[in-house]
Amino acid sequence: MGAVLAAGCSSKPAADTASLTPPFLETPVAAHPAPSAATIAKGRQLYEANCIQCHGPNGQGDGYGAPFLVPPPRDFTAAQYKFRTTSSGLLPSDDDLFRTISRGANGTGMPPWKYLLADEDRWALVDYVKSLSPRFESARDLKPMPLPDAPGKSRSAERGRAVYSKMQCDKCHGDDGRGAGPSAPTMVDGKGRHVNARDFTQPGTFRTGWNERELIRTLETGMNGVPMPSYSGVMTKQEEYDLVAYILSLAGHGAGNQKRQVAHSMEGLGAPSRVIKLREHAWKYEPSEIHVKAGEVVRIDFSATDNGLGAGHGFALDGFDQQVFINGAMVGAPLSVTFKVDTPGRYDFYCATQCSTTELHPHMHGVLIVE
């Protein structure tokens, strides 16, 4: 919910989860105190203290930090929840919401609040978040859907590769599982915003944990609000577990050709009249001072020499930071933005990578001088 970094411990080996945070289905759920006007009011206070900066004052996912977060914060008013144990299209159960708040989501700005807030506080947040969408008022029987039992010890990544092709997973996730299939550029969420297909070679990007049961749950429930459908009843139990075995087999050391993240330029400018090479080195910009002419169309080609604790590095121009920004440029994956500034003056630029605008990357500042 907020841009806070936190870590915890799990009794499971790191190799099982690719995270010290327990997987979604293994996240403990405390007893739920009876919801009331008092718990909703308490939840609102907690929300305004901890969540508003990303999810916005009315829960619409439009907080001041939202433009720099990939993926964007959840819009609680639309109530399109991806992480659930309920069937496709249904709202999450109360337990699902508690799990998500408690463990956060891997690879996003959503931290595990179980290390920061007491059980009753997290339940108060569940009660308040539900009050932001009228859909919860009429929701009934939000029970977990049954997941197929494992077929003994019978798993085959080789058979799973055939299932991967049969189910056309490669259209979005690509032949190599890196999330760059032919349909990937056209993928959008319920608000028409581009969404990335999961890169199966990167275990840390699996939002709810990297293990067999989490992938089975995702295949069964699907993800509301994004193109990932439910495959419940579409595959046999054996096919489903073979497919998961194949997906898990794709994770490993990358080749350095990392998937590009997000860059946003001013629209309608045409070709740049000037291209400037900017790089991050030792968590500083080189050069840290850039001179351009007023009205000149400029393209910044930004590259990184460090992956910035896994978050990458970025670029944003003060005063234009919702029109011009780069988020999460990685080593081997440079990004570019095109813009122009008509008014002479001095404009600060800084690292716009999520959760990194202040304390994490404090020395990543420069100045653009428009003459």
C-alpha positions, 0 to 999 in steps of 0.5 A, a space after each residue: 500500500 505505501 512505499 515502504 521496504 520491509 522483510 520478514 522470515 519464513 519457515 520455508 526455504 528460500 528456494 521454495 518461494 523465491 522470497 522470505 515472505 510466505 506464499 499467499 496460501 501459506 500466509 497466516 490469517 488471524 481471527 477476524 473481529 466483528 466488522 463495525 462502524 468503529 473498525 471501519 473508522 479505525 481502518 480509515 485512519 490507518 489508510 490515511 496514515 499508510 496507504 493514501 500516498 499510493 491508493 489515493 484519498 478515495 481509494 481509486 489508485 491515484 495517489 501522488 506516488 501512483 504515476 511512478 509505480 509499476 504495476 499501478 496501485 489497486 483501485 479499490 472502488 473498481 474492486 478488480 482483485 487479482 489475488 484471490 482463492 475465489 472463482 474467476 470474476 468474483 470478489 476476494 474473500 475477507 481472508 484473501 484481502 487480509 493475506 494480501 495486506 499482510 504479505 504484500 505483493 512481490 516485485 511491486 510497491 506493496 509491502 508486507 504490512 504484517 511486520 508493520 501493523 498489528 492483526 487487528 489493524 490489518 483487519 480494520 483496513 480490510 473492513 475499510 477497503 471493502 467499504 470503498 466499493 458497493 460490490 461488497 455489500 451484495 457479495 455472498 458466499 465468497 468461498 475458496 474454490 477447490 484446487 485440484 489435488 496433486 497427481 502423486 509425484 507425477 510431474 513432467 516439465 517436458 509434457 508441460 512444454 506441450 501443454 504450454 503450447 496447447 494452451 497458447 501461453 506463448 502468445 503472451 508469455 513468449 516461447 522462452 517465457 520471458 513475457 514478450 510474446 506477440 500479444 504482449 504489446 497489446 495487453 491492457 487492464 480494465 482501465 486500458 493501461 498496458 500491463 506486462 505478461 509475467 516473465 517466468 524466468 524471474 522467480 522474484 516477479 511472481 506476485 504471490 510466491 514462486 511455488 507449485 501451489 501458487 501457480 495452480 491457484 492462479 491458473 484456477 482463479 485467473 486474475 480479475 481486471 487483466 488478461 490472465 484468464 481462469 483455466 479451471 476445467 480447461 485442462 486435466 489435473 495432470 496437464 495443469 501440474 505438468 504445465 506448472 512444472 514446465 513454468 517453474 523449470 524456466 526460472 534461472 540465471 538471465 542472459 543479461 537481456 532484461 525485459 524493458 520497464 516503463 518510459 513515458 514521453 511527451 506526445 506528438 513531438 516528432 523526431 528529436 533535434 538533439 539526443 543526449 546520452 545520460 547514464 547512472 554510475 555509482 548511483 549518480 547521474 553522468 552528466 549531472 548538468 544538461 544544457 538545452 535550448 527552449 523549445 528544442 525537442 530532446 531525447 534522453 537515452 538513459 542507461 544504468 550501470 547498477 540495478 539499484 537493489 533490484 528496482 533499477 534506476 529512473 529519470 523524471 523532470 520536475 514540473 513535468 514528472 507525469 509527462 516525462 519519466 523513466 521507471 526501472 531502467 536496468 543494466 543492459 536495458 536502456 530506456 529513452 524519453 522525448 520532451 521539450 521545455 518552452 520556458 527558460 529556467 533550471 529544472 531538477 531531474 531525479 530518479 523516478 523509480 518506484 519507492 526511490 525518489 528520496 531515501 533510497 536513491 538520494 544522490 540521483 539528482 541533476 539539473 536541466 538548464 533551458 536557455 
